[in-house]
């Protein structure tokens, strides 16, 4: 009887120590109930901001923002985007509300930079370069602190906007 008790105790002890373990592989954690990443969370901005896109008629920014849906992408990421088509409308947008970033074609950069100097909310000018060489876009980035390169993947453009928001936050502190 003691031999059966010893064997039973040994088997019970072995079953409790060898019991089921969590053997989830990498990525399987996201398949557990309630722990999956939502599609919108992948693109959500960590710092939603107010953005004005200056898209003058004939500018490639106009096509980018309207037809190619860059403004919709920024809105989807959580930013508040307003598109203006003239310097008068840009001035009204800057004076009527707080603006964090102004997106514009790099060719409009110098004139807009001078106009943004007196704005109360101190928005950051983010130039957009189209089909530029690596050295040209690096020099623009050194001049303005950030740049959006087009063509690029949507996630890269959103990352550039995030970097610009971080830079604006650092400059306004």
Residue pairs with C-beta under 8 A, 6 or more apart in sequence:
29 35
30 36
30 37
40 76
43 73
43 76
43 77
43 155
43 158
44 77
44 78
45 77
45 78
45 79
45 158
45 161
45 162
45 165
46 162
47 162
47 165
47 166
47 169
48 77
48 78
48 79
48 80
49 79
49 80
49 100
49 101
49 165
49 168
50 79
50 80
50 82
50 97
50 98
50 99
50 100
50 101
51 74
51 79
51 80
51 81
51 82
51 99
51 100
51 101
51 102
51 103
51 161
52 81
52 82
52 83
52 84
52 90
52 93
52 94
52 99
52 101
52 102
52 103
52 123
53 61
53 65
53 70
53 71
53 81
53 82
53 83
53 84
53 102
53 103
53 104
54 61
54 84
54 85
54 87
54 90
54 102
54 103
54 104
54 105
54 108
54 112
55 61
55 62
55 64
55 65
55 66
55 83
55 84
55 85
56 62
56 85
56 86
56 105
56 108
57 85
59 105
59 108
60 105
60 128
60 130
60 150
61 103
61 104
61 105
61 128
62 85
64 70
64 128
64 150
65 71
65 83
65 103
66 83
70 157
71 81
71 83
73 154
73 157
73 158
74 81
74 158
74 161
75 81
77 158
77 161
79 161
82 93
84 90
84 92
84 93
87 115
90 102
90 112
90 115
91 115
93 99
94 102
94 116
94 119
94 121
94 123
95 119
95 120
98 121
99 119
99 121
99 123
100 121
100 123
100 124
100 165
100 168
101 123
101 124
101 125
101 126
101 161
101 164
101 165
101 168
102 112
102 116
102 123
102 124
102 125
102 126
103 126
103 128
103 148
104 112
104 125
104 126
104 127
104 128
105 127
105 128
105 130
106 127
106 128
106 129
106 132
106 140
106 147
109 125
109 127
109 140
109 144
112 125
113 125
116 122
116 123
116 125
122 168
122 171
122 172
123 168
124 145
124 146
124 164
124 167
124 168
124 171
125 144
126 144
126 146
126 147
126 148
126 160
126 161
126 164
127 140
127 144
127 147
127 148
128 147
128 148
128 150
129 136
129 137
129 140
129 147
129 148
129 149
129 150
130 150
130 151
131 150
131 151
132 140
132 149
137 147
137 149
140 147
141 147
145 164
145 167
146 160
146 163
146 164
146 167
147 160
148 157
148 160
148 161
148 164
149 156
149 157
149 160
150 157
152 160
